[in-house]
Amino acid sequence: MTAIWKMCRRHGTAAALATAALAAAWNASGAPAEAACGPQSGLVADSLALLATAQQHTTAWDGPTTGPKASPGKLVVYVAQDMRNGGVLGVSQGVQSAAAAIGWKLKIIDGVGTVAGRVSAINQAVALKPDGIVLGSVDAQEEAAAIRAAAQQGIKIVGWHSAAAAGPVQDPPIFTNVTTEAVNVAKVAAAYALQTTNCTAGAVIFWQSGDAIGIKKAEMMRDVIKACGSCKVLDYVNTPLADTAARMPQNTTSLLQRFGAGWTVGLGINDLYFDFAAPALRTAGVASSGPPRFISAGDGSVAAFDRVRSGSYQIGTVAEPLHEAGWQLIDELNRALAGQPPSGYVAPVHLVTKDNIQFDGGPKNIYDPDNNYERHYKAVWGSTAR
């Protein structure tokens, strides 16, 4: 609370001084001393029920156990939206290990976080005449023309986070899009904000336009917070992920000035926002326990795991199984090349917190499910898989 008072006095605004008084209501764990959620119904109850399941440790494999045998010697290109994005990077690592296991050659091309860069990357990929292209968070509609051109060359295309929902995309033609269920990811993130504030959340939501899956998550988080009668959406901040380094420090400082300790939770569609918000809070003298405290509706980056593990500003991330997704993408591409339908598999939603990170962190410091997915995919691909 001392840090917030210092910040408020430094800026000298009556509004900031008033909101600073709210910090006195916070107990040692960072949650309000009074006002519990109590019985809930509708969207809030549904979200809290999902949250309970999403925090559990599961080891059973619920993915595909049958499919086509490996078609060796293929060339695949991974087109990355932006390799600075922890999710995109993590999926690329899974794709690399899966491609090696199935006996394929892989090339990675970085779209460097711009529309022009992504179009150029797809064009470069097509020029290599690959058997398949994996889109790493490249939005299907934004890059529709380039994706159509690739498909017209007979190249099989699969995507990760290329559309708002899992499954095939008709136009532009993508064999299947691999993602967890965006709506449920958002519900779990928002429900954790309610749970950790006893339904008194003052939330700021960070999102970006031109990103179908991100918009879907942001809108659902906003809906859940609004459905909680004692919670508030303080701001809904459109900040492109590619610009987080430049924008988030100032955004964070401005939000502290406007809302003080009334800003209890920061919700983002990606952990990347908090890579640059956390240092700004530290500079402002805000204790690492907050408020505010951050929760991400994806993707579970190494930096996010470090923050959650140490209790430094971020308290949760609805982590994607990034490496597992990479293996699924290669499996889906193998199905496309064999003329078979997609597997239809959608990985369950999972929230990583300080309470469960000891078994969900793994040696890679990302969410890597303890379900032997590599062994199961190799079994599907058969004896030609390494």
N, C-alpha and C positions, 0 to 999 in steps of 0.2 A: 504494500500500500504506500510505503514511503516513496518508492520510485514514481508512482502515479502522481502523488502530491507534488513532487519536484517538477514533473513534466507540466502539470497544470499551472503551477506558480510561474514556471518559465514562460508559458504562453499567456498567462494572465487573463484568461477568459472566464467569465462567470459560469458559462455552460460547462467548461472543463472542470472548474472547481466543484460544481454541483455533482457532476458524475463521479468525481473522485470519492465522494462520500459513500458511494455504493460499495467501494472496496471493503469497507468495514463489515459488510454483511458476509464476507467470504470466510470460510473456515480454513483450517490448516491444510485440507486436501484440495483447496481451490474451488470447492462447490459452495453454493449459498447455504447459510446456516439454517434457513427455514424454507418453507414452501416446496413440498414434494409434488411429484407429478400426479399421484393419485390415480384413480381409475380413468382409463381413456377409451375412446371408441373411434371408429372410422380409420382414417389415414394414419393418425398417430398410433393407434393400437396395432395396426397392421405393421407399421414400421418398427415398433418396439419388439414385436414378435419375431420379425426377421433378424433383428439385432441379436436376440438371444441365440438363435441358431448360428449366426455368422461368427460368433466368438468361440465356437466349439472347435476342438482339435479332432479332425477326422483323418483316418489312415486308409480307408477303403477306396479302391479304384472304381469309379463309376463311369469311366470313359469307354471307348470302343474296344472290343476284344476280337473282332473279325474285320476283314478288309482285304484289299488286293495285296499280293506280294510285291516286294520292291522291284521297281524298274530301274536298274543301275545305269550309271553313266550320264545322267541328265545334268543340264546346266540350269541353275536357278539364280535369279537376281533379287536381292532384297533392296527395295527402294524405301529409304527411311524418310519420314517426314522431317525429322531433325534429330541427329544422333546426340545432341546435348540433352534431350529429353530422356529421363531415366527409364521410362517405360519402353520407349522405342529401342533404346540401347539393350535393355534386358531381353526383349523379344529377339533381337538380332543375335544375341548370344545363344539363346535356345535354338534358333534356326541353324546357327553354325554347327552346334553339336549334333543336331538331328540330321543335317545334310551329310555330315561325315559318317554317321551311323548307317544311313541308307545307301551310301556310296555315290553321292552327287557332288558336283562342283558348285561352289557358291561364290558370287561376287556381291559386294555391298556398295551401294551408291547413296550418298547423303544428299537429301533435298535442302539441307541447311536452313530449314524453317521459313522459307519464302515460297510463294506461289510459283514464281519463275524458276526457283531452284527445284521444286518438285516436278514441274513439267519437263525441265531439262533432264532430270534424273530418270524419268520414265522413258524419254526419248533415247537417252543413252542406253538404257536397259534393252529397249526394242532393237537397237542397232547391233547388239551382241547376239541376236537371234537365239534367245534362250528357250528352253522348254517351258519354263514357268517364271512368273514374277510374284513375289510376295510384297504386298504393300504394308509398310509399317506406319500405321496411323495417318496414311494419306487419304484424305476425304474423297469419297467416290464422286460426289456431285461437283465439288470444287474442281477436280481434275478429270471430269467426265470425258472430255474430248480426247485427251491423251490416253486414257484407259481404253476407250473404244478403239482407237487406232492400234493399240497393242493387241487387243482381242482379235481384230481383223486380220492380224498376221498369224493367227492360229495359236497364239501364246495363251496358256492357261494362267489364270490370275486368281489369287486368293488374297484376302486382306485381314489385317488386325486393326480393329477400331476404325475401319473405313466407312462404316455406316452405323446408324443408331441402334440397330438390332442385329443379333446373330443370325446367320443363315445366308442363303443365296441373295444376290443383288441382281435384278433383271437389267437395269439400265443405269449406268454402264455395266456390261456383263462381268460380274465377279462370281466365281464358282461358289465361294462361301466367305462370309465375314466372321472372323473369330473374335469373340468378346464375351465377357460376363454380361449379365442382364443389367443394362445401364440404369433402369428404373429402380431395381432392387439395390444396386450399389449406392445410389443416391439416398434411398430410404434408410439404409443402414448408417450411412455417414450422418445424416440429419438426426436419426434416432439417438445416436451416441451423443450428439450435441445436447439433446433433451435430457438424456440420462445423466450426463455429467454436470448439468446445471440444475437438475431437479425441475425441469420445465420452466426455467426462467431465462432461456438463452436470448442474448442480444447478438444477433448473427450478422456477419458480413460475408457475402458469397462472391467468390472470384471465379470468373468464367471467361470464355472467349467466343466471339462470333465466328461464323464460317466453319464451325466444327459441330456436325450434327449430333454426335454422341455426347460431346461436352455440353451442348445446349440442353439436351434432354436431361442430363444429370443435374445441371444447375436449376432448371425449372422445377424438377421434382424436389430438390432440397429446399427451394423457396416455398413450395406448396406445403411441405411437412412442417416447416418452421411456422408458417402462417396458420396452419391448422391447430397449432398449440396456442391456446388462448392467452397464456401468460408469457409468450415469447414474442420477439420482434425481429423482423428483417431490417437491420439498420441501413444497409446499402447493398447494392447488387452491381458489382464492379466488373466491367468488361475490360479485361487486360489480356492481350495476345500473349501466349506462352513464349513466343520468340522475343518479346520485349520485356520479360519479367525482370531481367537484371537492371534495366534502365528505369522501369516504372514502379516496381514494388517498394523500393525504399521510400520514395516520396508518397506513394499511396498509403503506406503503413503509418508514416509520420502524420499525414493529414487525417487519417482515421482516428488516431490517438488524440489529436487536437479536438476533433469534432465530438467524439463519444466518450473519451476517457475510459474509466472502468466499466462503463455501460456496454462497451464492446467486449463481450465475454468469450465469443467463439468466432474463429475464422474458418469458413468452409471453402474448399477449393475443388475444382474438377481434376486437379493434378497436384502432386507434391511440389512441383517446381516453383509454384508461387511462394512457398514457405522457405525455400532456399535463400530467398532474398528478403523476406519479411522478418525472419528471425533475427538476423544481424541488426536490422533497423530497430527492433524492439530492444535489443541489448544496448544499442547506442543511446536509446531514449531512457535507459535505466530501469526498464521493466524486468521484474524478476522472471527467471526461466520458467517458473510455475504459473506465470500469468496472473490475472487475465490481460490480454486474450490468450486462448489456447487454440491450437490448430488441429483440424481434422480434414483429411483428404479423401475424396471419392475417387481414388486411383492416383498413381499406379503402384505404389509401394517401392520407391527408389531406395538405393543404398543410403543416401543422405537422410531420407525420411526415417528409415529404420534406426539410424544413429540418434536422431532427435527423440524418437519414441523411447528407445532403450534408455537414454540418459535423462528423460523427462525434461527436455529442453524445448519448451514452447509447444511442440507438436505432441498430441496425446493419442492419435490414432490415424491409421491409413487403411482404407478398404483396398487391400493389396491384390493386384492381379497376379496369378501364377505365371509370371512372365516367361520363364524358361519352358514351363509346360506348354504355354501357348505357342512357343516356337516349334516344339515337337508336333503339336496338333496341326500347325500350318503346313509342315512338310508332309504329314499324313494326309491332310486334305488334298494337297497338290498331287500326291501319289494316286489318290482316288480319282482325281480329275483326269490325270494322264491315262488311267486304266479304263476310263469311260464309265466309272461307277458314280453313284450319287454321294453327296457329302455325308459325313458321319452323323451330323445333327447334334453333336455333343456341345454342351454349354457348361463351363466350369462353375461350380457353386460360388456364391459370394462369401468373402471372408474378411473379417476385420482384425487387424493386428494392433494390439495395445501393449502396454508395459506388462500387463498381467499374463499375456500368452506368448510374448515374443521369444521366451526361452525355448519353446518348441516350434515356433513358426519362423524364427529368424534364419536358422540353418547356417552352415559354414559360408554360404554365399552372401549373407546379410541381406537377402531379399526373401520374399515369401516363396518357398519352394516346397510344395505339398509333399508330405511323407506318405505317398501312395504308390511309389515305384512306377511312375508313369513311363520312364525310359524303358524299363524291362517290358512293360505291356505293349508299347509301340513296336519295339524290336520283335516281339513275338508275332504281332500282326504282320510285319513286313517279311518275316521268314528268314531262311538260312542265308540269303544274300546280304542281309543287314549285318554290319560289323559290330 
